[in-house]
Amino acid sequence: MKKSEAIFWSIALPGFAQVLSKNYLKGVLFIFLEFLVNVQANFNEIIMLSFLGETQAAIERADFQWLLFYPCLYFFAMWDAYKDAGGGRGPYSFLPLVFSAFFVTVGTMYSPKITVYNVLLGPVWLPILSVIPGLITGCLIRKVILTVQNV
């Protein structure tokens, strides 16, 4: 499986790339965990309400105790699929996904409170936007570490 294919299948559903790569145990475990967290957090309903512009209803339906597990599960499954497909061989290449998971988790925590231009983004849109600073931060920290080590 190509690295890009692994990433895209992991974006679709954590565990799909592992199953396609014949890593059945990991794949089924990731899919089970995704469904467990998804159902317990009411995530599909939250996504639907967010797309319909009913942000406050999405916040009220969210079980944040479960929802906070989702970013780490999601990004770890993505990293695992990418690595199994031959990616991530460079030192500290995991950092962009680790920091994305961290920033999305923090974005999820603050999603009931933070507004952008007086718009409450809620538990779907603010975490999605948090991926960008997570990737940038992870790349920058990786670059700094590699630079310091080469000095």
Summary of the structure (lengths in Angstrom):
residues: 151
radius of gyration: 16.5
end to end distance: 36.6
largest distance: 52.6
contacts: 485
relative contact order: 0.13
helix: 75%
strand: 3%
